């Protein structure tokens, strides 16, 4: 089973990981990589870089803005492989502690 771990940051001071957070994130990445659970992990540029495209019904609309403008936003993500939901949830607790951010977990269907 694959799961999306969305790293949820708050615009008020959580945009960039501190050096100690990066060390903990690297250690978590090493752990799940060694266990064969890490599919990918990335950070995402801030909301101020978002460009929104809407070409439904040939609208051809482009705006320099996020789709959802909120104090909380997705700042990165992991895609992990886990045998079951219980394992994924345990890893999410570790991920949240490592990056010092909220983690939203959703199963990926394929």
Biopython code that builds the backbone (N, CA, C, O; Angstrom):
import numpy as np
from Bio.PDB.StructureBuilder import StructureBuilder

atoms = [
    (1, "UNK", "N", (0.846, -1.179, 0.000)),
    (1, "UNK", "CA", (0.000, 0.000, 0.000)),
    (1, "UNK", "C", (0.891, 1.242, 0.000)),
    (1, "UNK", "O", (1.919, 1.293, 0.675)),
    (2, "UNK", "N", (0.470, 2.230, -0.770)),
    (2, "UNK", "CA", (1.218, 3.498, -0.796)),
    (2, "UNK", "C", (0.391, 4.600, -0.138)),
    (2, "UNK", "O", (-0.838, 4.625, -0.200)),
    (3, "UNK", "N", (1.130, 5.507, 0.493)),
    (3, "UNK", "CA", (0.494, 6.605, 1.212)),
    (3, "UNK", "C", (1.207, 7.915, 0.889)),
    (3, "UNK", "O", (2.425, 7.955, 0.715)),
    (4, "UNK", "N", (0.422, 8.975, 0.816)),
    (4, "UNK", "CA", (0.940, 10.329, 0.677)),
    (4, "UNK", "C", (0.989, 10.948, 2.061)),
    (4, "UNK", "O", (-0.033, 11.047, 2.741)),
    (5, "UNK", "N", (2.172, 11.363, 2.477)),
    (5, "UNK", "CA", (2.351, 12.108, 3.723)),
    (5, "UNK", "C", (2.553, 13.569, 3.331)),
    (5, "UNK", "O", (3.638, 13.944, 2.888)),
    (6, "UNK", "N", (1.538, 14.385, 3.485)),
    (6, "UNK", "CA", (1.656, 15.815, 3.185)),
    (6, "UNK", "C", (2.206, 16.533, 4.405)),
    (6, "UNK", "O", (1.668, 16.408, 5.505)),
    (7, "UNK", "N", (3.278, 17.283, 4.206)),
    (7, "UNK", "CA", (3.865, 18.086, 5.280)),
    (7, "UNK", "C", (3.129, 19.418, 5.286)),
    (7, "UNK", "O", (3.200, 20.182, 4.323)),
    (8, "UNK", "N", (2.422, 19.688, 6.377)),
    (8, "UNK", "CA", (1.593, 20.884, 6.471)),
    (8, "UNK", "C", (2.305, 21.924, 7.328)),
    (8, "UNK", "O", (2.553, 21.704, 8.513)),
    (9, "UNK", "N", (2.625, 23.047, 6.719)),
    (9, "UNK", "CA", (3.321, 24.132, 7.408)),
    (9, "UNK", "C", (2.374, 25.307, 7.622)),
    (9, "UNK", "O", (1.310, 25.396, 7.010)),
    (10, "UNK", "N", (2.785, 26.186, 8.490)),
    (10, "UNK", "CA", (2.050, 27.407, 8.785)),
    (10, "UNK", "C", (2.896, 28.568, 8.276)),
    (10, "UNK", "O", (4.105, 28.610, 8.503)),
    (11, "UNK", "N", (2.264, 29.498, 7.596)),
    (11, "UNK", "CA", (3.011, 30.649, 7.039)),
    (11, "UNK", "C", (3.761, 31.434, 8.104)),
    (11, "UNK", "O", (4.751, 32.098, 7.800)),
    (12, "UNK", "N", (3.307, 31.366, 9.328)),
    (12, "UNK", "CA", (3.934, 32.128, 10.412)),
    (12, "UNK", "C", (5.129, 31.388, 10.984)),
    (12, "UNK", "O", (5.068, 30.872, 12.100)),
    (13, "UNK", "N", (6.218, 31.332, 10.225)),
    (13, "UNK", "CA", (7.477, 30.849, 10.765)),
    (13, "UNK", "C", (7.835, 29.423, 10.459)),
    (13, "UNK", "O", (8.901, 28.977, 10.884)),
    (14, "UNK", "N", (7.010, 28.668, 9.742)),
    (14, "UNK", "CA", (7.336, 27.273, 9.472)),
    (14, "UNK", "C", (7.704, 27.022, 8.017)),
    (14, "UNK", "O", (7.701, 25.873, 7.575)),
    (15, "UNK", "N", (8.015, 28.049, 7.280)),
    (15, "UNK", "CA", (8.249, 27.866, 5.854)),
    (15, "UNK", "C", (9.521, 27.101, 5.560)),
    (15, "UNK", "O", (9.560, 26.332, 4.599)),
    (16, "UNK", "N", (10.557, 27.283, 6.350)),
    (16, "UNK", "CA", (11.827, 26.625, 6.095)),
    (16, "UNK", "C", (12.247, 25.813, 7.316)),
    (16, "UNK", "O", (12.080, 26.254, 8.453)),
    (17, "UNK", "N", (12.786, 24.637, 7.073)),
    (17, "UNK", "CA", (13.224, 23.777, 8.169)),
    (17, "UNK", "C", (14.491, 24.340, 8.805)),
    (17, "UNK", "O", (15.388, 24.829, 8.118)),
    (18, "UNK", "N", (14.539, 24.262, 10.106)),
    (18, "UNK", "CA", (15.729, 24.650, 10.861)),
    (18, "UNK", "C", (16.794, 23.552, 10.690)),
    (18, "UNK", "O", (16.455, 22.424, 10.331)),
    (19, "UNK", "N", (18.068, 23.865, 10.940)),
    (19, "UNK", "CA", (19.119, 22.859, 10.775)),
    (19, "UNK", "C", (18.869, 21.567, 11.571)),
    (19, "UNK", "O", (19.111, 20.475, 11.057)),
    (20, "UNK", "N", (18.390, 21.680, 12.812)),
    (20, "UNK", "CA", (18.122, 20.470, 13.600)),
    (20, "UNK", "C", (16.944, 19.681, 13.033)),
    (20, "UNK", "O", (16.921, 18.453, 13.121)),
    (21, "UNK", "N", (15.966, 20.378, 12.450)),
    (21, "UNK", "CA", (14.856, 19.697, 11.790)),
    (21, "UNK", "C", (15.354, 18.957, 10.544)),
    (21, "UNK", "O", (14.927, 17.834, 10.276)),
    (22, "UNK", "N", (16.247, 19.581, 9.792)),
    (22, "UNK", "CA", (16.795, 18.925, 8.599)),
    (22, "UNK", "C", (17.575, 17.665, 8.976)),
    (22, "UNK", "O", (17.504, 16.659, 8.270)),
    (23, "UNK", "N", (18.308, 17.714, 10.070)),
    (23, "UNK", "CA", (19.028, 16.521, 10.531)),
    (23, "UNK", "C", (18.050, 15.401, 10.867)),
    (23, "UNK", "O", (18.273, 14.247, 10.502)),
    (24, "UNK", "N", (16.973, 15.740, 11.559)),
    (24, "UNK", "CA", (15.967, 14.736, 11.927)),
    (24, "UNK", "C", (15.249, 14.208, 10.687)),
    (24, "UNK", "O", (14.958, 13.015, 10.604)),
    (25, "UNK", "N", (14.962, 15.078, 9.730)),
    (25, "UNK", "CA", (14.326, 14.657, 8.479)),
    (25, "UNK", "C", (15.254, 13.708, 7.714)),
    (25, "UNK", "O", (14.814, 12.676, 7.208)),
    (26, "UNK", "N", (16.528, 14.062, 7.634)),
    (26, "UNK", "CA", (17.504, 13.199, 6.952)),
    (26, "UNK", "C", (17.578, 11.832, 7.623)),
    (26, "UNK", "O", (17.638, 10.812, 6.936)),
    (27, "UNK", "N", (17.574, 11.796, 8.944)),
    (27, "UNK", "CA", (17.630, 10.524, 9.674)),
    (27, "UNK", "C", (16.370, 9.695, 9.403)),
    (27, "UNK", "O", (16.453, 8.481, 9.212)),
    (28, "UNK", "N", (15.208, 10.351, 9.388)),
    (28, "UNK", "CA", (13.962, 9.643, 9.080)),
    (28, "UNK", "C", (14.009, 9.101, 7.652)),
    (28, "UNK", "O", (13.634, 7.954, 7.405)),
    (29, "UNK", "N", (14.471, 9.928, 6.716)),
    (29, "UNK", "CA", (14.599, 9.481, 5.321)),
    (29, "UNK", "C", (15.525, 8.276, 5.201)),
    (29, "UNK", "O", (15.221, 7.320, 4.488)),
    (30, "UNK", "N", (16.652, 8.328, 5.902)),
    (30, "UNK", "CA", (17.594, 7.198, 5.870)),
    (30, "UNK", "C", (16.930, 5.934, 6.403)),
    (30, "UNK", "O", (17.112, 4.852, 5.845)),
    (31, "UNK", "N", (16.157, 6.069, 7.486)),
    (31, "UNK", "CA", (15.491, 4.918, 8.096)),
    (31, "UNK", "C", (14.493, 4.285, 7.137)),
    (31, "UNK", "O", (14.508, 3.069, 6.943)),
    (32, "UNK", "N", (13.624, 5.096, 6.532)),
    (32, "UNK", "CA", (12.597, 4.517, 5.658)),
    (32, "UNK", "C", (13.184, 4.062, 4.324)),
    (32, "UNK", "O", (12.645, 3.158, 3.686)),
    (33, "UNK", "N", (14.276, 4.679, 3.903)),
    (33, "UNK", "CA", (14.981, 4.226, 2.695)),
    (33, "UNK", "C", (15.568, 2.838, 2.932)),
    (33, "UNK", "O", (15.427, 1.948, 2.092)),
    (34, "UNK", "N", (16.222, 2.655, 4.070)),
    (34, "UNK", "CA", (16.832, 1.365, 4.398)),
    (34, "UNK", "C", (15.779, 0.265, 4.541)),
    (34, "UNK", "O", (16.052, -0.900, 4.253)),
    (35, "UNK", "N", (14.583, 0.634, 4.983)),
    (35, "UNK", "CA", (13.498, -0.336, 5.167)),
    (35, "UNK", "C", (12.720, -0.592, 3.878)),
    (35, "UNK", "O", (11.812, -1.423, 3.847)),
    (36, "UNK", "N", (13.083, 0.129, 2.812)),
    (36, "UNK", "CA", (12.371, -0.022, 1.546)),
    (36, "UNK", "C", (10.996, 0.610, 1.541)),
    (36, "UNK", "O", (10.138, 0.230, 0.744)),
    (37, "UNK", "N", (10.773, 1.587, 2.438)),
    (37, "UNK", "CA", (9.458, 2.229, 2.555)),
    (37, "UNK", "C", (9.379, 3.579, 1.848)),
    (37, "UNK", "O", (8.282, 4.073, 1.590)),
    (38, "UNK", "N", (10.493, 4.166, 1.540)),
    (38, "UNK", "CA", (10.492, 5.491, 0.906)),
    (38, "UNK", "C", (10.417, 5.339, -0.604)),
    (38, "UNK", "O", (11.286, 4.732, -1.228)),
    (39, "UNK", "N", (9.357, 5.906, -1.180)),
    (39, "UNK", "CA", (9.237, 5.965, -2.632)),
    (39, "UNK", "C", (9.857, 7.269, -3.107)),
    (39, "UNK", "O", (10.677, 7.271, -4.025)),
    (40, "UNK", "N", (9.468, 8.380, -2.485)),
    (40, "UNK", "CA", (10.064, 9.686, -2.784)),
    (40, "UNK", "C", (9.768, 10.638, -1.629)),
    (40, "UNK", "O", (8.860, 10.403, -0.831)),
    (41, "UNK", "N", (10.537, 11.698, -1.555)),
    (41, "UNK", "CA", (10.333, 12.746, -0.556)),
    (41, "UNK", "C", (10.848, 14.049, -1.138)),
    (41, "UNK", "O", (11.960, 14.105, -1.662)),
    (42, "UNK", "N", (10.041, 15.098, -1.049)),
    (42, "UNK", "CA", (10.439, 16.392, -1.607)),
    (42, "UNK", "C", (9.877, 17.545, -0.776)),
    (42, "UNK", "O", (8.853, 17.416, -0.105)),
    (43, "UNK", "N", (10.569, 18.654, -0.843)),
    (43, "UNK", "CA", (10.046, 19.915, -0.344)),
    (43, "UNK", "C", (9.462, 20.672, -1.520)),
    (43, "UNK", "O", (9.838, 20.433, -2.667)),
    (44, "UNK", "N", (8.548, 21.578, -1.242)),
    (44, "UNK", "CA", (7.875, 22.336, -2.295)),
    (44, "UNK", "C", (8.080, 23.826, -2.040)),
    (44, "UNK", "O", (8.035, 24.273, -0.894)),
    (45, "UNK", "N", (8.302, 24.590, -3.096)),
    (45, "UNK", "CA", (8.458, 26.050, -2.982)),
    (45, "UNK", "C", (7.215, 26.658, -2.343)),
    (45, "UNK", "O", (6.133, 26.071, -2.379)),
    (46, "UNK", "N", (7.381, 27.827, -1.766)),
    (46, "UNK", "CA", (6.310, 28.512, -1.047)),
    (46, "UNK", "C", (5.142, 28.943, -1.917)),
    (46, "UNK", "O", (5.221, 28.944, -3.145)),
    (47, "UNK", "N", (4.064, 29.309, -1.250)),
    (47, "UNK", "CA", (2.836, 29.716, -1.938)),
    (47, "UNK", "C", (3.036, 30.915, -2.859)),
    (47, "UNK", "O", (2.322, 31.064, -3.851)),
    (48, "UNK", "N", (3.994, 31.760, -2.537)),
    (48, "UNK", "CA", (4.214, 32.952, -3.359)),
    (48, "UNK", "C", (4.736, 32.607, -4.757)),
    (48, "UNK", "O", (4.774, 33.475, -5.629)),
    (49, "UNK", "N", (5.137, 31.352, -4.982)),
    (49, "UNK", "CA", (5.614, 30.936, -6.308)),
    (49, "UNK", "C", (4.551, 30.189, -7.108)),
    (49, "UNK", "O", (4.790, 29.811, -8.255)),
    (50, "UNK", "N", (3.388, 29.976, -6.514)),
    (50, "UNK", "CA", (2.341, 29.175, -7.161)),
    (50, "UNK", "C", (1.738, 29.904, -8.368)),
    (50, "UNK", "O", (1.484, 31.108, -8.329)),
    (51, "UNK", "N", (1.520, 29.143, -9.428)),
    (51, "UNK", "CA", (0.832, 29.645, -10.620)),
    (51, "UNK", "C", (-0.333, 28.698, -10.870)),
    (51, "UNK", "O", (-0.156, 27.481, -10.916)),
    (52, "UNK", "N", (-1.514, 29.260, -11.031)),
    (52, "UNK", "CA", (-2.735, 28.479, -11.186)),
    (52, "UNK", "C", (-3.222, 28.563, -12.629)),
    (52, "UNK", "O", (-3.409, 29.652, -13.172)),
    (53, "UNK", "N", (-3.423, 27.398, -13.238)),
    (53, "UNK", "CA", (-3.872, 27.312, -14.630)),
    (53, "UNK", "C", (-5.289, 26.761, -14.671)),
    (53, "UNK", "O", (-5.583, 25.755, -14.024)),
    (54, "UNK", "N", (-6.162, 27.405, -15.420)),
    (54, "UNK", "CA", (-7.527, 26.915, -15.603)),
    (54, "UNK", "C", (-7.883, 27.009, -17.083)),
    (54, "UNK", "O", (-8.189, 28.084, -17.600)),
    (55, "UNK", "N", (-7.836, 25.867, -17.746)),
    (55, "UNK", "CA", (-8.190, 25.842, -19.159)),
    (55, "UNK", "C", (-9.432, 24.978, -19.395)),
    (55, "UNK", "O", (-9.656, 24.468, -20.492)),
    (56, "UNK", "N", (-10.237, 24.830, -18.330)),
    (56, "UNK", "CA", (-11.502, 24.130, -18.507)),
    (56, "UNK", "C", (-12.376, 24.962, -19.435)),
    (56, "UNK", "O", (-12.436, 26.186, -19.317)),
    (57, "UNK", "N", (-13.041, 24.297, -20.343)),
    (57, "UNK", "CA", (-13.898, 24.980, -21.323)),
    (57, "UNK", "C", (-13.133, 26.066, -22.083)),
    (57, "UNK", "O", (-13.701, 27.099, -22.438)),
    (58, "UNK", "N", (-11.843, 25.826, -22.331)),
    (58, "UNK", "CA", (-10.985, 26.768, -23.064)),
    (58, "UNK", "C", (-10.920, 28.151, -22.422)),
    (58, "UNK", "O", (-10.806, 29.156, -23.124)),
    (59, "UNK", "N", (-10.992, 28.206, -21.094)),
    (59, "UNK", "CA", (-10.946, 29.485, -20.376)),
    (59, "UNK", "C", (-9.596, 30.175, -20.544)),
    (59, "UNK", "O", (-9.533, 31.403, -20.605)),
    (60, "UNK", "N", (-8.500, 29.385, -20.620)),
    (60, "UNK", "CA", (-7.161, 29.933, -20.802)),
    (60, "UNK", "C", (-6.810, 30.991, -19.758)),
    (60, "UNK", "O", (-6.272, 32.049, -20.086)),
    (61, "UNK", "N", (-7.124, 30.689, -18.496)),
    (61, "UNK", "CA", (-6.866, 31.632, -17.406)),
    (61, "UNK", "C", (-5.621, 31.183, -16.622)),
    (61, "UNK", "O", (-5.505, 30.021, -16.232)),
    (62, "UNK", "N", (-4.707, 32.113, -16.403)),
    (62, "UNK", "CA", (-3.494, 31.866, -15.628)),
    (62, "UNK", "C", (-3.389, 32.961, -14.582)),
    (62, "UNK", "O", (-3.496, 34.145, -14.901)),
    (63, "UNK", "N", (-3.178, 32.565, -13.326)),
    (63, "UNK", "CA", (-3.012, 33.571, -12.273)),
    (63, "UNK", "C", (-1.857, 33.198, -11.366)),
    (63, "UNK", "O", (-1.617, 32.022, -11.095)),
    (64, "UNK", "N", (-1.151, 34.203, -10.905)),
    (64, "UNK", "CA", (-0.028, 34.026, -9.987)),
    (64, "UNK", "C", (-0.596, 33.945, -8.578)),
    (64, "UNK", "O", (-0.563, 34.918, -7.825)),
    (65, "UNK", "N", (-1.127, 32.753, -8.227)),
    (65, "UNK", "CA", (-1.729, 32.574, -6.918)),
    (65, "UNK", "C", (-1.927, 31.082, -6.652)),
    (65, "UNK", "O", (-2.014, 30.283, -7.585)),
    (66, "UNK", "N", (-1.997, 30.714, -5.370)),
    (66, "UNK", "CA", (-2.289, 29.319, -5.049)),
    (66, "UNK", "C", (-3.781, 29.033, -5.250)),
    (66, "UNK", "O", (-4.601, 29.951, -5.242)),
    (67, "UNK", "N", (-4.121, 27.768, -5.427)),
    (67, "UNK", "CA", (-5.523, 27.380, -5.569)),
    (67, "UNK", "C", (-6.289, 27.661, -4.289)),
    (67, "UNK", "O", (-7.434, 28.111, -4.322)),
    (68, "UNK", "N", (-5.651, 27.394, -3.169)),
    (68, "UNK", "CA", (-6.265, 27.649, -1.863)),
    (68, "UNK", "C", (-5.311, 28.524, -1.079)),
    (68, "UNK", "O", (-4.184, 28.119, -0.795)),
    (69, "UNK", "N", (-5.749, 29.714, -0.728)),
    (69, "UNK", "CA", (-4.914, 30.651, 0.012)),
    (69, "UNK", "C", (-5.278, 30.549, 1.488)),
    (69, "UNK", "O", (-6.345, 30.995, 1.909)),
    (70, "UNK", "N", (-4.391, 29.965, 2.255)),
    (70, "UNK", "CA", (-4.657, 29.676, 3.655)),
    (70, "UNK", "C", (-3.390, 29.890, 4.466)),
    (70, "UNK", "O", (-2.292, 29.941, 3.911)),
    (71, "UNK", "N", (-3.539, 30.013, 5.766)),
    (71, "UNK", "CA", (-2.374, 30.110, 6.643)),
    (71, "UNK", "C", (-1.596, 28.804, 6.648)),
    (71, "UNK", "O", (-0.382, 28.803, 6.851)),
    (72, "UNK", "N", (-2.290, 27.693, 6.427)),
    (72, "UNK", "CA", (-1.646, 26.385, 6.387)),
    (72, "UNK", "C", (-1.572, 25.927, 4.941)),
    (72, "UNK", "O", (-2.492, 26.158, 4.157)),
    (73, "UNK", "N", (-0.473, 25.277, 4.597)),
    (73, "UNK", "CA", (-0.280, 24.855, 3.221)),
    (73, "UNK", "C", (0.654, 23.641, 3.175)),
    (73, "UNK", "O", (1.349, 23.346, 4.147)),
    (74, "UNK", "N", (0.662, 22.944, 2.039)),
    (74, "UNK", "CA", (1.542, 21.801, 1.875)),
    (74, "UNK", "C", (2.937, 22.298, 1.496)),
    (74, "UNK", "O", (3.122, 22.945, 0.466)),
    (75, "UNK", "N", (3.900, 21.987, 2.340)),
    (75, "UNK", "CA", (5.275, 22.456, 2.138)),
    (75, "UNK", "C", (6.190, 21.369, 1.598)),
    (75, "UNK", "O", (7.343, 21.631, 1.258)),
    (76, "UNK", "N", (5.679, 20.163, 1.521)),
    (76, "UNK", "CA", (6.457, 19.042, 1.019)),
    (76, "UNK", "C", (5.655, 17.773, 1.170)),
    (76, "UNK", "O", (4.527, 17.789, 1.663)),
    (77, "UNK", "N", (6.251, 16.660, 0.736)),
    (77, "UNK", "CA", (5.542, 15.390, 0.911)),
    (77, "UNK", "C", (6.494, 14.213, 0.808)),
    (77, "UNK", "O", (7.577, 14.296, 0.230)),
    (78, "UNK", "N", (6.049, 13.133, 1.383)),
    (78, "UNK", "CA", (6.662, 11.825, 1.215)),
    (78, "UNK", "C", (5.636, 10.939, 0.540)),
    (78, "UNK", "O", (4.439, 11.079, 0.793)),
    (79, "UNK", "N", (6.070, 10.052, -0.293)),
    (79, "UNK", "CA", (5.249, 8.927, -0.709)),
    (79, "UNK", "C", (5.944, 7.708, -0.137)),
    (79, "UNK", "O", (7.108, 7.436, -0.432)),
    (80, "UNK", "N", (5.205, 6.980, 0.690)),
    (80, "UNK", "CA", (5.809, 5.835, 1.367)),
    (80, "UNK", "C", (5.044, 4.560, 1.029)),
    (80, "UNK", "O", (3.876, 4.583, 0.642)),
    (81, "UNK", "N", (5.743, 3.471, 1.191)),
    (81, "UNK", "CA", (5.174, 2.134, 1.007)),
    (81, "UNK", "C", (5.070, 1.524, 2.398)),
    (81, "UNK", "O", (6.044, 1.500, 3.150)),
    (82, "UNK", "N", (3.884, 1.031, 2.734)),
    (82, "UNK", "CA", (3.681, 0.390, 4.036)),
    (82, "UNK", "C", (2.775, -0.818, 3.858)),
    (82, "UNK", "O", (1.930, -0.846, 2.963)),
    (83, "UNK", "N", (2.955, -1.808, 4.710)),
    (83, "UNK", "CA", (2.154, -3.026, 4.620)),
    (83, "UNK", "C", (0.688, -2.793, 4.974)),
    (83, "UNK", "O", (-0.202, -3.488, 4.484)),
    (84, "UNK", "N", (0.451, -1.790, 5.844)),
    (84, "UNK", "CA", (-0.924, -1.549, 6.292)),
    (84, "UNK", "C", (-1.061, -0.124, 6.827)),
    (84, "UNK", "O", (-0.078, 0.606, 6.958)),
    (85, "UNK", "N", (-2.285, 0.247, 7.128)),
    (85, "UNK", "CA", (-2.585, 1.595, 7.623)),
    (85, "UNK", "C", (-1.914, 1.833, 8.977)),
    (85, "UNK", "O", (-1.411, 2.927, 9.233)),
    (86, "UNK", "N", (-1.903, 0.836, 9.829)),
    (86, "UNK", "CA", (-1.289, 0.987, 11.152)),
    (86, "UNK", "C", (0.183, 1.356, 11.034)),
    (86, "UNK", "O", (0.661, 2.235, 11.750)),
    (87, "UNK", "N", (0.898, 0.696, 10.142)),
    (87, "UNK", "CA", (2.315, 1.010, 9.914)),
    (87, "UNK", "C", (2.467, 2.416, 9.361)),
    (87, "UNK", "O", (3.344, 3.165, 9.791)),
    (88, "UNK", "N", (1.614, 2.777, 8.406)),
    (88, "UNK", "CA", (1.671, 4.129, 7.830)),
    (88, "UNK", "C", (1.438, 5.179, 8.910)),
    (88, "UNK", "O", (2.130, 6.197, 8.938)),
    (89, "UNK", "N", (0.496, 4.952, 9.781)),
    (89, "UNK", "CA", (0.207, 5.924, 10.837)),
    (89, "UNK", "C", (1.371, 6.039, 11.829)),
    (89, "UNK", "O", (1.675, 7.133, 12.305)),
    (90, "UNK", "N", (2.008, 4.931, 12.134)),
    (90, "UNK", "CA", (3.178, 4.977, 13.021)),
    (90, "UNK", "C", (4.310, 5.777, 12.373)),
    (90, "UNK", "O", (4.982, 6.566, 13.036)),
    (91, "UNK", "N", (4.513, 5.564, 11.070)),
    (91, "UNK", "CA", (5.543, 6.333, 10.354)),
    (91, "UNK", "C", (5.184, 7.814, 10.288)),
    (91, "UNK", "O", (6.068, 8.669, 10.350)),
    (92, "UNK", "N", (3.894, 8.124, 10.163)),
    (92, "UNK", "CA", (3.456, 9.526, 10.126)),
    (92, "UNK", "C", (3.776, 10.230, 11.443)),
    (92, "UNK", "O", (4.157, 11.400, 11.442)),
    (93, "UNK", "N", (3.624, 9.532, 12.557)),
    (93, "UNK", "CA", (3.993, 10.122, 13.847)),
    (93, "UNK", "C", (5.485, 10.436, 13.888)),
    (93, "UNK", "O", (5.887, 11.492, 14.376)),
    (94, "UNK", "N", (6.306, 9.517, 13.375)),
    (94, "UNK", "CA", (7.748, 9.753, 13.315)),
    (94, "UNK", "C", (8.080, 10.913, 12.380)),
    (94, "UNK", "O", (8.932, 11.744, 12.694)),
    (95, "UNK", "N", (7.407, 10.967, 11.233)),
    (95, "UNK", "CA", (7.648, 12.044, 10.268)),
    (95, "UNK", "C", (7.287, 13.398, 10.865)),
    (95, "UNK", "O", (8.017, 14.373, 10.687)),
    (96, "UNK", "N", (6.167, 13.460, 11.569)),
    (96, "UNK", "CA", (5.731, 14.712, 12.188)),
    (96, "UNK", "C", (6.749, 15.194, 13.219)),
    (96, "UNK", "O", (7.058, 16.384, 13.295)),
    (97, "UNK", "N", (7.262, 14.261, 14.006)),
    (97, "UNK", "CA", (8.277, 14.630, 14.998)),
    (97, "UNK", "C", (9.558, 15.092, 14.312)),
    (97, "UNK", "O", (10.171, 16.076, 14.726)),
    (98, "UNK", "N", (9.963, 14.373, 13.254)),
    (98, "UNK", "CA", (11.214, 14.713, 12.563)),
    (98, "UNK", "C", (11.162, 16.107, 11.957)),
    (98, "UNK", "O", (12.093, 16.892, 12.133)),
    (99, "UNK", "N", (10.096, 16.421, 11.252)),
    (99, "UNK", "CA", (10.045, 17.717, 10.558)),
    (99, "UNK", "C", (9.380, 18.814, 11.387)),
    (99, "UNK", "O", (9.363, 19.977, 10.985)),
    (100, "UNK", "N", (8.834, 18.443, 12.545)),
    (100, "UNK", "CA", (8.197, 19.413, 13.441)),
    (100, "UNK", "C", (7.039, 20.139, 12.756)),
    (100, "UNK", "O", (6.845, 21.342, 12.929)),
    (101, "UNK", "N", (6.280, 19.376, 11.978)),
    (101, "UNK", "CA", (5.127, 19.900, 11.245)),
    (101, "UNK", "C", (3.982, 18.894, 11.346)),
    (101, "UNK", "O", (4.180, 17.736, 11.714)),
    (102, "UNK", "N", (2.794, 19.362, 11.014)),
    (102, "UNK", "CA", (1.664, 18.450, 10.877)),
    (102, "UNK", "C", (1.900, 17.544, 9.677)),
    (102, "UNK", "O", (2.520, 17.960, 8.698)),
    (103, "UNK", "N", (1.416, 16.322, 9.745)),
    (103, "UNK", "CA", (1.470, 15.396, 8.616)),
    (103, "UNK", "C", (0.053, 14.909, 8.341)),
    (103, "UNK", "O", (-0.607, 14.357, 9.222)),
    (104, "UNK", "N", (-0.405, 15.118, 7.121)),
    (104, "UNK", "CA", (-1.696, 14.579, 6.691)),
    (104, "UNK", "C", (-1.417, 13.310, 5.895)),
    (104, "UNK", "O", (-0.594, 13.320, 4.980)),
    (105, "UNK", "N", (-2.096, 12.217, 6.238)),
    (105, "UNK", "CA", (-1.886, 10.925, 5.577)),
    (105, "UNK", "C", (-3.114, 10.572, 4.742)),
    (105, "UNK", "O", (-4.250, 10.625, 5.213)),
    (106, "UNK", "N", (-2.850, 10.211, 3.495)),
    (106, "UNK", "CA", (-3.919, 9.750, 2.596)),
    (106, "UNK", "C", (-3.379, 8.593, 1.773)),
    (106, "UNK", "O", (-2.253, 8.641, 1.277)),
    (107, "UNK", "N", (-4.187, 7.560, 1.633)),
    (107, "UNK", "CA", (-3.771, 6.421, 0.819)),
    (107, "UNK", "C", (-3.791, 6.798, -0.647)),
    (107, "UNK", "O", (-4.656, 7.546, -1.102)),
    (108, "UNK", "N", (-2.824, 6.268, -1.380)),
    (108, "UNK", "CA", (-2.759, 6.464, -2.833)),
    (108, "UNK", "C", (-3.343, 5.226, -3.481)),
    (108, "UNK", "O", (-2.937, 4.106, -3.174)),
    (109, "UNK", "N", (-4.285, 5.425, -4.369)),
    (109, "UNK", "CA", (-4.875, 4.319, -5.100)),
    (109, "UNK", "C", (-4.228, 4.213, -6.467)),
    (109, "UNK", "O", (-3.997, 5.223, -7.132)),
    (110, "UNK", "N", (-3.937, 2.990, -6.886)),
    (110, "UNK", "CA", (-3.354, 2.791, -8.209)),
    (110, "UNK", "C", (-3.800, 1.499, -8.797)),
    (110, "UNK", "O", (-3.408, 1.161, -9.913)),
]
sb = StructureBuilder()
sb.init_structure("model")
sb.init_model(0)
sb.init_chain("A")
sb.init_seg("    ")
for serial, (resi, resn, name, xyz) in enumerate(atoms, 1):
    if name == "N":
        sb.init_residue(resn, " ", resi, " ")
    sb.init_atom(name, np.array(xyz, "f"), 0.0, 1.0, " ", f" {name:<3s}", serial, name[0])
structure = sb.get_structure()
